[in-house]
Amino acid sequence: MTVPTTTVSFDPIRFSKSMERIAESSQKLVIEFLTQTPDLSLPGMADANAIGAAFLDLTSKMIADPTARRMFFSLPPSASDASAGAGDSASWNRPAG
């Protein structure tokens, strides 16, 4: 039993026409995308004010909460935080588990 062989030839004219069609389609898609007006009523990354407000809210909460400050800056708990439920300094260095 013989296996049929196929010969693949490269046709530069056919290839260039294919690339031209791809470029035209891509250009149309990019122009369509760039000319669309974003829907500003939807929340998301497009609204810089929302991102800034969320960051400000997070920062305010971290400043107001000493436990969050210590976690963020990797500081051990102070003695005054023991009454707030932060634990003692020995438990700070103890592995979780």
C-alpha positions as a Markdown table, in Angstrom:
| # | Residue | x | y | z |
|---|---|---|---|---|
| 1 | Met | 0.0 | 0.0 | 0.0 |
| 2 | Thr | 1.5 | 3.3 | -1.0 |
| 3 | Val | 0.8 | 6.5 | 0.7 |
| 4 | Pro | -0.3 | 9.3 | -1.6 |
| 5 | Thr | 2.0 | 12.4 | -1.4 |
| 6 | Thr | 0.8 | 15.9 | -1.8 |
| 7 | Thr | 2.9 | 18.7 | -3.0 |
| 8 | Val | 2.3 | 22.1 | -1.4 |
| 9 | Ser | 3.3 | 25.0 | -3.4 |
| 10 | Phe | 3.5 | 28.6 | -2.3 |
| 11 | Asp | 1.6 | 31.1 | -4.4 |
| 12 | Pro | 2.8 | 34.6 | -3.5 |
| 13 | Ile | 0.0 | 36.3 | -5.4 |
| 14 | Arg | -2.7 | 34.3 | -3.6 |
| 15 | Phe | -1.0 | 34.9 | -0.3 |
| 16 | Ser | -0.8 | 38.6 | -0.9 |
| 17 | Lys | -4.5 | 38.8 | -1.8 |
| 18 | Ser | -5.4 | 36.9 | 1.4 |
| 19 | Met | -3.3 | 39.3 | 3.4 |
| 20 | Glu | -5.0 | 42.2 | 1.7 |
| 21 | Arg | -8.4 | 40.9 | 2.6 |
| 22 | Ile | -7.3 | 40.4 | 6.2 |
| 23 | Ala | -5.9 | 43.9 | 6.4 |
| 24 | Glu | -9.1 | 45.4 | 5.0 |
| 25 | Ser | -11.3 | 43.4 | 7.4 |
| 26 | Ser | -9.0 | 44.4 | 10.4 |
| 27 | Gln | -9.1 | 48.0 | 9.4 |
| 28 | Lys | -12.9 | 48.0 | 9.3 |
| 29 | Leu | -13.1 | 46.3 | 12.7 |
| 30 | Val | -10.6 | 48.8 | 14.3 |
| 31 | Ile | -12.4 | 51.8 | 12.8 |
| 32 | Glu | -15.8 | 50.5 | 14.0 |
| 33 | Phe | -14.4 | 49.9 | 17.5 |
| 34 | Leu | -12.8 | 53.3 | 17.7 |
| 35 | Thr | -15.9 | 55.2 | 16.5 |
| 36 | Gln | -18.2 | 53.6 | 19.1 |
| 37 | Thr | -19.2 | 55.9 | 21.9 |
| 38 | Pro | -18.8 | 54.2 | 25.3 |
| 39 | Asp | -21.8 | 53.8 | 27.5 |
| 40 | Leu | -20.9 | 55.9 | 30.5 |
| 41 | Ser | -23.8 | 54.7 | 32.5 |
| 42 | Leu | -22.1 | 51.3 | 33.0 |
| 43 | Pro | -19.7 | 51.0 | 35.9 |
| 44 | Gly | -16.2 | 49.9 | 35.2 |
| 45 | Met | -12.6 | 50.8 | 34.4 |
| 46 | Ala | -13.7 | 53.5 | 32.0 |
| 47 | Asp | -14.7 | 55.8 | 34.8 |
| 48 | Ala | -11.6 | 57.3 | 36.3 |
| 49 | Asn | -13.6 | 59.1 | 39.0 |
| 50 | Ala | -15.0 | 55.8 | 40.2 |
| 51 | Ile | -11.5 | 54.3 | 40.4 |
| 52 | Gly | -10.3 | 57.3 | 42.3 |
| 53 | Ala | -13.2 | 57.2 | 44.7 |
| 54 | Ala | -12.7 | 53.5 | 45.4 |
| 55 | Phe | -9.0 | 54.1 | 46.1 |
| 56 | Leu | -9.8 | 57.0 | 48.4 |
| 57 | Asp | -12.4 | 54.9 | 50.2 |
| 58 | Leu | -10.0 | 52.1 | 50.7 |
| 59 | Thr | -7.2 | 54.5 | 51.9 |
| 60 | Ser | -9.6 | 56.1 | 54.4 |
| 61 | Lys | -10.7 | 52.8 | 55.8 |
| 62 | Met | -7.1 | 51.6 | 56.1 |
| 63 | Ile | -6.1 | 54.8 | 57.9 |
| 64 | Ala | -9.1 | 54.5 | 60.3 |
| 65 | Asp | -8.3 | 50.9 | 61.1 |
| 66 | Pro | -5.0 | 50.3 | 63.0 |
| 67 | Thr | -5.2 | 46.6 | 62.2 |
| 68 | Ala | -5.3 | 47.2 | 58.5 |
| 69 | Arg | -2.4 | 49.7 | 58.8 |
| 70 | Arg | -0.3 | 47.1 | 60.5 |
| 71 | Met | -1.1 | 44.4 | 57.9 |
| 72 | Phe | -0.4 | 46.8 | 55.1 |
| 73 | Phe | 2.9 | 48.0 | 56.5 |
| 74 | Ser | 3.8 | 44.6 | 58.1 |
| 75 | Leu | 4.0 | 46.1 | 61.6 |
| 76 | Pro | 3.6 | 44.0 | 64.8 |
| 77 | Pro | 0.5 | 44.7 | 66.9 |
| 78 | Ser | 1.0 | 47.2 | 69.7 |
| 79 | Ala | 0.1 | 46.5 | 73.3 |
| 80 | Ser | -2.9 | 48.8 | 73.1 |
| 81 | Asp | -4.4 | 46.7 | 70.4 |
| 82 | Ala | -4.7 | 43.6 | 72.6 |
| 83 | Ser | -8.0 | 44.8 | 73.9 |
| 84 | Ala | -9.2 | 45.3 | 70.4 |
| 85 | Gly | -8.7 | 41.6 | 69.6 |
| 86 | Ala | -5.5 | 41.9 | 67.7 |
| 87 | Gly | -3.8 | 39.3 | 70.0 |
| 88 | Asp | -0.5 | 39.4 | 71.7 |
| 89 | Ser | 2.9 | 40.0 | 70.1 |
| 90 | Ala | 3.8 | 36.3 | 70.5 |
| 91 | Ser | 0.8 | 35.3 | 68.3 |
| 92 | Trp | 2.0 | 37.8 | 65.7 |
| 93 | Asn | 5.1 | 35.7 | 64.8 |
| 94 | Arg | 3.4 | 32.3 | 65.3 |
| 95 | Pro | 2.6 | 30.5 | 62.1 |
| 96 | Ala | -1.1 | 30.1 | 61.3 |
| 97 | Gly | -2.5 | 26.7 | 61.6 |
